[in-house]
Amino acid sequence: MSRAEHRVTRASDTALRARFAGRLAVVTGGSSGIGLAVATRLVSVGARVVLVADQPLKLDAAATALGGLDADVHTVACDIGRPDEVTEAMARLLSRHGAPDLLVNNAGFAVYRTFEQSSMEEIERLFEVNFAGHLRCTKALLAPMIARRSGQIVNIASIAGLMTLTPNAVYGAAKFGIVGWSRSLRVELARFGIGVTCVCPGRVDTPFFDHETFRHRRHRKETELTVRMAVVVDATLDAAGRNRELVAVPRYFGWLSRAAAAVPPLQSLQHALLRRRVEDLYRD
């Protein structure tokens, strides 16, 4: 770490501790990947954390790694793609811990297949987890946040919610939906003192890419472009602390998405690249 990076990190820790120490943070998809990394940083600055995920053994392992009850880390097992589980689990969470000061909607998964290649069962599951699940968790926890007149909601979307990235059209559609919902929700909840932030990271090396369709795809040069986890975590919590509306990580992805939409030749180049990715699948 450079001296400049070290100074930024120290300053960020001070600001985050002032913002989140002693506060309750609920993180979905908290047993691995971005969710676990965000939870780890929150614990380090003194937040109380509840991890939500669908695999109890992984949840317990994550909580233990974060220090368990001594660090005020708790778990709630819940598959956010299943409405009945969300209703029961969020009610249990509220009963035990109260309303969150920070809700990080992060849980999600993707499949590297075209829409045509995907079964309806897979399509519905993708949308239930990546879009409807975030709405369900937020709805279940929102009333006591409104009653308290405070809180921050952070929705982890993707750069795939700002620009066309495929073959995984349903995942992209869900993330575009999260971006649009976040922007509208931000306006609706402002009157209650509740902030809404949407974060759109680029590719981060996490278990997200463990699905067989990613492991077996043909290698392409652009998949080597990754974002460091620490950068995503810093950007996410900084944006939450500042109640920013939308953050692309890294920032140039936001500029690129706007440029591609505004400059037809750039959009044509992007679509040509994506068509080659699609053709790779059909050749294989």
Secondary structure, DSSP 8 states (H G I E B T S, - for coil): --HHHHHHHHHHHHHHHHHHTT-EEEEETTTSHHHHHHHHHHHHTT-EEEEEES-HHHHHHHHHHTTGGGGTEEEEE--TTSHHHHHHHHHHHHHHH-S-SEEEE-------S-TTTS-HHHHHHHHIIIIIHHHHHHHHHHHHHHHHT-EEEEEE--GGGTS---S-HHHHHHHHHHHHHHHHHHHHHGGGTEEEEEEEE----SGGGGSHHHHTS---GGGG----HHHHHHHHHHHHHHT-SEEEESHHHHHHHHHHHH-HHHHHHHHHHHHHHHHHHHH-
